[in-house]
Amino acid sequence: MWEGFEIVLGFESRNKYKILDENLNPVAFAAEQSTGLMGTILRQVVGHWRSFNVIIFNEKREKTYLLEFPFRWFFKTLYLKDLEGREIGHLQEKFAIFRKKFDVHDKNGRIVAKINSSFFKFWTFEFFDGHKSLGKIQKKWSGVLGEIFTDKDNFVITYNDPALNHDVKALMLATCLMVDIIYFENNQGRKSLLD
């Protein structure tokens, strides 16, 4: 119901996600924190440029992670934290022409992966450690009706390296949410005043 409400009236509701395993079973959920009337106004006016948080819940709806998106005009940053507020890592957008690039940092600030999305693969974001592919995020086609009439996007995260630790996998999931919010939130032609 809310997705149709977004399309018909051009009203951008807070972001909500269902996270599924390879068998399409729900394993987690994520939702942008509600910030009252002022948060709703800022969401409509400035879109993803505002400061906001997203909470990731496990399948029992218990809070597990906090994603902090601070205000940035350029070079977006996302911080992934545990429930005690300890930083697990962060994602930093980098300058690039005709592509999208990010560095993925661990809790010590060390770069554990670089993300590259070329101009010709706009819906694919691949994680590299040097020349080794660690995994990728791909936006999947939702069909004509899904793409035109809803604000629902489907993404698949592939982990190529079986040795990836839990923190890096969590950072890849956080990256997927950031990619959706920054690049695909307005995919039905709705634009914030700054887009």
VEXDREN-2710 file (C-alpha; in Angstrom, 1 decimal):
% VEXDREN-2710
k/r/px/py/pz
1/MET/0.0/0.0/0.0
2/TRP/2.7/2.5/0.9
3/GLU/4.7/1.9/-2.3
4/GLY/1.7/2.9/-4.4
5/PHE/1.2/5.9/-2.1
6/GLU/4.7/7.0/-2.9
7/ILE/4.2/6.7/-6.6
8/VAL/0.8/8.3/-6.9
9/LEU/1.5/11.3/-4.7
10/GLY/5.3/11.6/-5.1
11/PHE/5.7/11.2/-1.3
12/GLU/9.0/9.6/-0.3
13/SER/8.4/7.4/2.8
14/ARG/11.2/6.2/5.0
15/ASN/13.3/3.3/3.6
16/LYS/12.4/-0.2/4.7
17/TYR/14.1/-3.5/3.6
18/LYS/13.5/-7.2/3.9
19/ILE/16.8/-9.3/3.7
20/LEU/16.4/-12.8/2.4
21/ASP/18.8/-15.8/2.2
22/GLU/19.5/-17.8/-1.0
23/ASN/16.3/-19.7/-0.5
24/LEU/14.3/-16.5/-0.2
25/ASN/13.7/-17.0/3.6
26/PRO/13.7/-13.7/5.6
27/VAL/16.9/-13.5/7.7
28/ALA/16.9/-9.8/8.6
29/PHE/15.1/-6.5/8.2
30/ALA/16.3/-2.9/7.9
31/ALA/14.4/0.4/8.4
32/GLU/15.3/4.0/8.4
33/GLN/14.8/5.5/11.8
34/SER/11.7/7.7/12.1
35/THR/12.6/11.2/13.0
36/GLY/9.3/12.9/13.2
37/LEU/7.9/15.7/11.1
38/MET/11.2/17.5/10.5
39/GLY/12.8/14.2/9.3
40/THR/9.8/13.7/6.9
41/ILE/10.2/17.2/5.5
42/LEU/14.0/16.8/5.0
43/ARG/13.4/13.4/3.3
44/GLN/11.1/15.2/0.8
45/VAL/13.3/18.2/0.2
46/VAL/16.9/17.0/0.3
47/GLY/16.6/13.2/-0.1
48/HIS/19.8/11.3/0.6
49/TRP/21.9/14.4/1.3
50/ARG/20.4/14.6/4.8
51/SER/21.8/13.0/7.9
52/PHE/19.9/9.8/8.9
53/ASN/20.2/6.3/10.4
54/VAL/19.1/2.9/9.4
55/ILE/18.7/0.0/11.9
56/ILE/19.3/-3.6/10.9
57/PHE/17.2/-6.2/12.8
58/ASN/17.6/-10.0/12.9
59/GLU/14.8/-12.4/12.0
60/LYS/13.4/-12.0/15.5
61/ARG/13.2/-8.3/15.0
62/GLU/16.0/-7.6/17.5
63/LYS/18.3/-4.7/16.7
64/THR/21.7/-5.9/15.5
65/TYR/23.5/-3.0/13.6
66/LEU/23.2/0.7/13.2
67/LEU/24.1/2.5/9.9
68/GLU/24.9/6.2/10.3
69/PHE/24.7/8.4/7.2
70/PRO/26.1/11.8/8.1
71/PHE/25.3/14.9/6.1
72/ARG/27.5/15.2/3.0
73/TRP/27.1/17.2/-0.2
74/PHE/29.9/15.2/-1.8
75/PHE/31.7/11.9/-1.2
76/LYS/29.1/10.1/0.9
77/THR/30.1/8.2/4.0
78/LEU/28.4/5.4/5.9
79/TYR/29.4/4.2/9.3
80/LEU/28.4/0.6/10.4
81/LYS/28.2/0.2/14.2
82/ASP/27.2/-2.5/16.6
83/LEU/24.5/-1.9/19.3
84/GLU/27.0/-0.6/21.8
85/GLY/28.1/2.1/19.3
86/ARG/31.4/0.5/18.4
87/GLU/32.4/1.1/14.8
88/ILE/32.6/-2.1/12.7
89/GLY/33.8/-0.2/9.7
90/HIS/32.8/2.5/7.2
91/LEU/32.3/3.1/3.6
92/GLN/33.8/6.2/1.8
93/GLU/32.7/7.4/-1.7
94/LYS/35.7/8.4/-3.9
95/PHE/36.0/10.8/-6.8
96/ALA/35.4/9.1/-10.1
97/ILE/34.3/10.1/-13.6
98/PHE/31.9/7.8/-15.4
99/ARG/31.9/5.2/-12.6
100/LYS/31.2/4.9/-8.9
101/LYS/34.0/4.1/-6.5
102/PHE/34.1/3.4/-2.8
103/ASP/36.7/2.3/-0.2
104/VAL/35.6/-0.1/2.5
105/HIS/37.4/0.4/5.8
106/ASP/37.5/-1.9/8.8
107/LYS/37.2/-0.6/12.4
108/ASN/40.9/0.4/12.4
109/GLY/40.5/2.5/9.3
110/ARG/42.4/0.0/7.1
111/ILE/41.0/-0.5/3.6
112/VAL/39.7/-4.0/3.3
113/ALA/38.0/-3.7/-0.1
114/LYS/37.5/-1.3/-3.0
115/ILE/34.2/-1.0/-4.8
116/ASN/34.0/-0.3/-8.5
117/SER/30.9/0.2/-10.7
118/SER/31.7/1.0/-14.2
119/PHE/29.6/3.2/-16.5
120/PHE/28.6/0.1/-18.6
121/LYS/27.6/-1.9/-15.5
122/PHE/25.7/0.7/-13.6
123/TRP/23.6/-1.9/-11.7
124/THR/26.7/-3.9/-10.5
125/PHE/29.0/-3.0/-7.6
126/GLU/32.0/-5.3/-7.3
127/PHE/34.3/-5.6/-4.2
128/PHE/38.0/-6.1/-4.8
129/ASP/41.0/-6.8/-2.6
130/GLY/43.7/-5.9/-5.1
131/HIS/42.8/-7.9/-8.2
132/LYS/40.8/-10.5/-6.2
133/SER/37.0/-10.3/-6.4
134/LEU/35.5/-10.6/-2.9
135/GLY/31.9/-10.4/-4.0
136/LYS/29.4/-8.1/-5.7
137/ILE/26.1/-6.4/-5.4
138/GLN/23.7/-6.5/-8.4
139/LYS/20.4/-4.7/-8.8
140/LYS/18.0/-7.2/-10.4
141/TRP/15.3/-6.2/-12.9
142/SER/11.9/-6.2/-11.2
143/GLY/9.9/-6.4/-14.5
144/VAL/8.2/-3.6/-16.3
145/LEU/5.4/-3.1/-13.9
146/GLY/7.7/-3.4/-10.8
147/GLU/10.2/-0.8/-12.2
148/ILE/7.5/1.7/-13.3
149/PHE/4.9/1.5/-10.7
150/THR/6.7/0.7/-7.4
151/ASP/9.6/1.9/-5.5
152/LYS/10.7/-1.7/-4.8
153/ASP/14.2/-2.6/-5.8
154/ASN/15.8/-6.1/-5.6
155/PHE/19.5/-6.6/-5.0
156/VAL/21.6/-9.7/-4.8
157/ILE/24.8/-9.9/-2.8
158/THR/27.3/-12.6/-3.9
159/TYR/30.1/-13.5/-1.6
160/ASN/32.9/-14.9/-3.8
161/ASP/35.5/-15.5/-1.0
162/PRO/34.6/-18.2/1.5
163/ALA/37.2/-16.7/3.9
164/LEU/35.3/-13.4/4.3
165/ASN/34.8/-12.6/8.0
166/HIS/31.5/-11.6/9.5
167/ASP/32.4/-7.9/9.7
168/VAL/33.3/-7.6/6.0
169/LYS/30.0/-9.4/5.1
170/ALA/28.1/-6.9/7.3
171/LEU/29.9/-4.0/5.5
172/MET/28.9/-5.5/2.2
173/LEU/25.2/-5.6/3.3
174/ALA/25.5/-2.0/4.6
175/THR/27.0/-1.1/1.2
176/CYS/23.9/-2.6/-0.6
177/LEU/21.6/-0.4/1.5
178/MET/23.7/2.7/0.8
179/VAL/23.8/1.9/-3.0
180/ASP/20.0/1.7/-3.0
181/ILE/19.5/4.9/-1.0
182/ILE/22.0/7.0/-3.0
183/TYR/21.5/5.7/-6.6
184/PHE/18.1/4.0/-6.8
185/GLU/15.8/5.8/-4.3
186/ASN/14.4/8.1/-7.0
187/ASN/14.2/5.5/-9.7
188/GLN/10.5/6.2/-10.7
189/GLY/11.2/9.7/-11.8
190/ARG/10.7/11.4/-8.4
191/LYS/13.5/13.8/-7.7
192/SER/14.4/15.7/-4.6
193/LEU/14.9/19.4/-5.0
194/LEU/18.7/18.8/-5.3
195/ASP/18.7/15.9/-7.8
END
